[in-house]
Amino acid sequence: MHASNRRTLPLAVAMASVSAALAFAAQDPAVKDAPKADAPKADAPTQDAAPAEAPAQDGSPKSKVIEGPISVYTWAPPDSAKQVDAKDIDLKKVFEDLGPVSTRWYQHVITLSNPWFEGRAPGLRGNDLAAEYLEFWMKDAGLEAAFPVPGDDGVTPKDGPWKSYMQKFSLTGGAPKVETAALAAAGSDREKGKDFAVLGISGNAKVEAPVTFVGYGIAKGEGGYSSFEEGADLKGRIAMVFRYEPLDDRGRSKWASRRFSEFAAMTPKVDALVERGAAGIILVAPPGARDGKTALEDVSTSRWGRPLDIPVVQVSAEVAEAILKAGAPDQGTLMDWRTKADEGTVKTVALGDGSKVSLETKLSSGGTPTQNVGGVLRGKGSLADEWLVVGAHFDHVGYGYFGTSPQYTGQVHPGADDNASGSGAMLCVAQAMADIYGGKDAPKDARSILFLGFTAEESGLRGSRWFVEHPTIPGDKITMMINMDMVGRLRSDDLSVGGMNSGKGMIDILRPVFERSGLTIHADPSGRGPSDHASFYGVGVPVTFIYTGNHDIYHTPKDKGYTLNPEGAAKIVALAADMATTMATRPEKLEFQSDGGKTADRGYAAVRLGVMPSMSDDDRTPGMPKGVLVDGVSAETSAADAGITKGDVLVSWDGEAIETTGAMMTKLRSHKPGDVVKVKLWRGGKDVEVDVTLRAAKPKE
């Protein structure tokens, strides 16, 4: 076993080599004879192309390869999982029957999706801990360091001896830094961090004004509830608003059976206050809220939308009560105010001049330090200088301040399927390939393999984009990139593998691998998509994307480890390792090709602009207007012809505002090739207007 620096861990001692489960390598009965779900296998979804069905051998399950495009946003196989009563489970026997690969994979998933990792969003300690976890297991598998040591600026250089497993960099835009924070209330200067905190949506401003209490700040809630009097005007006033929503006498939401409803979201509250002219906002947690946070937020956890032009702070309950007593001495305690707001008997209440508050806030745009994690399995013989990349992103959306629905804001998102499952699978494949390369039957000629854990995928593929823009291996030496994202919920043995048209002859090369997998493989031609393989495809590397399908707990706090399928994961690890072995040992390097127009017609426009919109608000800088932020421009497109470049913000289209990517797509659908439109750009603080002649979108082949 190629693991000279292996370490002893309690669970690792109980787990034998993962190669025991790789049916492609040894036809081991641990996988071949693994127990199958009792429910009958559902028929594969109907496709235009007839499935290629491999004959069963030695009683193994039949494989299918179904060629044709799918939408990764909606595709999901039928769920044939049998429901099992927990009292009937012998957990020890379950994992003994599942085998060492399923057990080790499940250990990885349960660990990474533990709330202690805080949802693994960049900027949180949990993201750094997850990176350290991947590094530990890469070392355990015998992988070598993949990157030079970071420089004094904390960023990994492109050149230098490889002595680090971390590729460190900073996400631009990230959480802002507080430069100035001052609050004077009820006759006293207040202490930052103890009495108040500046919130991430705060603007750079100074204001001194009396306070208006606005309850929960809900414009329209259940049963006609509203926190505002009709025509409420907050101009020249600082609004004091409760978090969450009306509570019952136990401190629980009146509108939700568990935690809070969508009315508790902060973004619509802030919008309602700004619309009514508030000169500043003071947030306070309602006393006695059972399911809510009472501690002060910080700038990284309170970016509820784009920065405002007014100061926004959160204060402690003690400071809030002091302000209320100074402005309305006879109206009781903070709890009394909460009770009235719960009942809807108090709405906008302009407090007296004694409530006057002085606020000053100033934030500067900051960066968020983060890191990719990489380990190298050295190749052999004549192919050792060429590369295969196997990757998965280990980040998720943290506390749900981005990438999720408003009702989940503030809750830890475990991200078990997305993408602890892919990270765990990548680590298992690393161990499997290390066993193969270090075994007695090791191939004489094999490519080196770079195993990569990507950060910031959920923030716009930023970790993988950073790697391809700052590569440490030559791009023209990479034969293929294998990406595993959301591989934890195999259902009915149906699996999507995308990217089939990104390499010449790829489907024919991989068809035998698919046919011996025992799975129904949906072979999608597209090398594009919302995951890290797209970054490699964009720089001309053939890619594959392994994916078990969408589900109703995607990007919610319910994406927990116990919802996943360890037996299915072992099958995917075996498939991915078989793919890796095939591509690492075939003599010829795979040749990249554009998938052209061979992707599905998903209702896009007849014309193409050619811009890649930013997928993250972290890319935005203070003062940037609403609009479509351009993250990249494709060559030989309408945008390139018009001189649109990365960093531009598309503000309007023939005089009409376009604030979102969806609005831009709506405009595109209304045009035909040859139309000329006037697009207003924001570039470096100035407005620029360009004429864009729209080219036809590439037709399907």
C-alpha positions, 0 to 999 in steps of 0.5 A: 500500500502506497501510504508511507505516512499513514496515521492511525485513527479509531475508525481508520483502524476498523476500515481495510483498504478501499480497493476491496470495493473497486469491482473494476479492479478486482471484482471483489465480492464486498461490492459485487455481492453488496445487498441491494434495495428491496424496492424494484428498480424504477424504469429510466426516464424516457430519452430520445436516444435508445439506451445502450444496454450491456449484457449481464455477466456472472449475475452482475446488474445490467448497465445502461448508457443513455446518451442525451442532454439533461438539465442539472437544475431539474434532473433527478432519478426516481427514488426507490429507497425503502423506508426502514424503521429505526428500531430494526436497524443493527448499525454495526451490521449495516456498515459491515454489509456496506463495506469499507468504502461506504463506511469511510465515505460516510465518515467523511460526509458526517464529519464535514456536514457536522454543524461544528463546520458552520456550513463551510462558507469561505470566511468562516472558521469551519471552511478553514477546518474543512480544508485542514480535514482534506489535507489530513486525509490526503496525507493519509493516502500518501499524496504529496503536497501540490502547491508552493508555500504561500508568500508574505501576502498570504497568497500562494505563488504559481512557482516554487517547490511544492511544500504546501497542500493549500493554495491560498488566495483572497476572495475579492469583495468579501466581508467588509472591514469596519473602519469607523463605528460610533454610537451615542444613545441615552446620554452615553457613548456605547462600546463597539462589540459589547453594546452594538455592532456595525452590520454588513449592509451598513453604508458610510454615513453619519447621522444624528436623529430621534428614533421611531420604533417600527416593531418587526418592520414587516410591511405585510404579514399573515392575516393582514398584519403590518408594522406600519401605519398607512403612509408612515414616513421615516424621513429624518428618523432612525428606525428601531426594528425587532428581528424575526416576527410576532412571537407567542407567550412562549417566545415562539413564532406565531406564524411557523410551526418550527423556527420562523416563516419567510416574514422573518427575513431581514432583506424585505424589512430593510427594504421597507425601512429604506422605502419609507426614508429611514435615515438609519436603522437600529436592529434589536433581538426581541427578548425571549425569542426561543429560536432566534439569535440574541448575540450581536451579528458581525459584518460577515454574517449580516450582508442581507443584500447590497450595502445601503447609503445609511448606517445600520447597527445592531444593539444589545437589549440593554441599549435598546431599552435605554433608548426606548425609556429615554424617548417614551418613559411611561411605555414600559420595558423592552418586553412590553414593547415586544408584547405590543408588537406581537399583538399588532397593537403598536406600529410606528411610534415616533419617540420623543427627542430624548431618544435622539441617537448619534450614529457613524459608520464607515466600512471598507471593502475587504477580502476573504482569505480562503484556500483550495486544497490539493494533493499529488499522486505521482505518475509512472513511466512515459506518462508521468509528466501528463496529468489527470485532475479529480476534484470536488468542492468542499465549501457550502453556504454557511449560515444561509446568508447567500444561496438559499431562501430567506426563511433559512437565513441564519441557520446552519446549512450542513451541505451533506450532499452539496458537497460533503458527498463529493469531497468524501468521494474524492478522498475515497478515490484518492485512496483507491488510486494510491492503492492501485499505483502502489500495488503489485499490479501497478501500471508501468505507465500512468499519468500523475493525478492532482486531487483538488478540493475547491473552495468558494464554488457556491460563491461563483466557482471562484476556487476552481476559477482561481486555480485555472487562472493561477495553475501550478500544472500546465493546462495543455498537459491535463488529459481530463478533469473529473468533477464530483458534485452532489453524488450522495443520493443515488436513486434507482442506480441512475447517475448523470455523467456530463461532459461527453462532448468535451473530449474527442471520442470520450463517450466511446472511451468511457462506454466500457467503463459505464457498462461494467458499472452496473449503473444506468448512466445518463451521458450528457454531452455538455461540458458546461454547468453550475459546478467546478468542471465548467472552469476547466472546460472554459480553458480548454480541458476535457471534463466529466461531471458526476451527479446524482440529481437534484432534490427538495432539500437542496440548499436547505438546512435539511441537507444532512448526512443521514439522508444520503445513500452510502451503498450508492456512494461506493458504486460511484467511487468505484466508477470514478476510480475506474474512469480515473484508471482508464484516463490515467493509463491510456497512451493517448492524451484526450483532445479537447473539443467544444461541445458546440450547440449539442446541448439541449435547447432549454428555452434560451434566446435566438441571439447570444450576448456572450457575457458570463454574469457574476454569480456572487455579490462578493464580486461587487464593490461599494458604490457599484450600481444595480445591474448585471456584473460581467465576470467574463466575455467570450471571444467572437460574441456580440459583447466582445464586438462591442468592447464589453469587458470583465468588471463592467456592469450592464445597467440598462438595455435600450433605456430600460433598467436590467438589474438581474441576469433574468431581466437580461435574458428576457431582453435577449429573447425579444431580439433576432440576429442583427438587431442593434441595441444600446447598452448602458455600462457602468465602468470604473465609476463612469457611465458608458453607452455602447451599441451591441449588434446581436449575433445568432446563438449557435444552433444545435447540431 
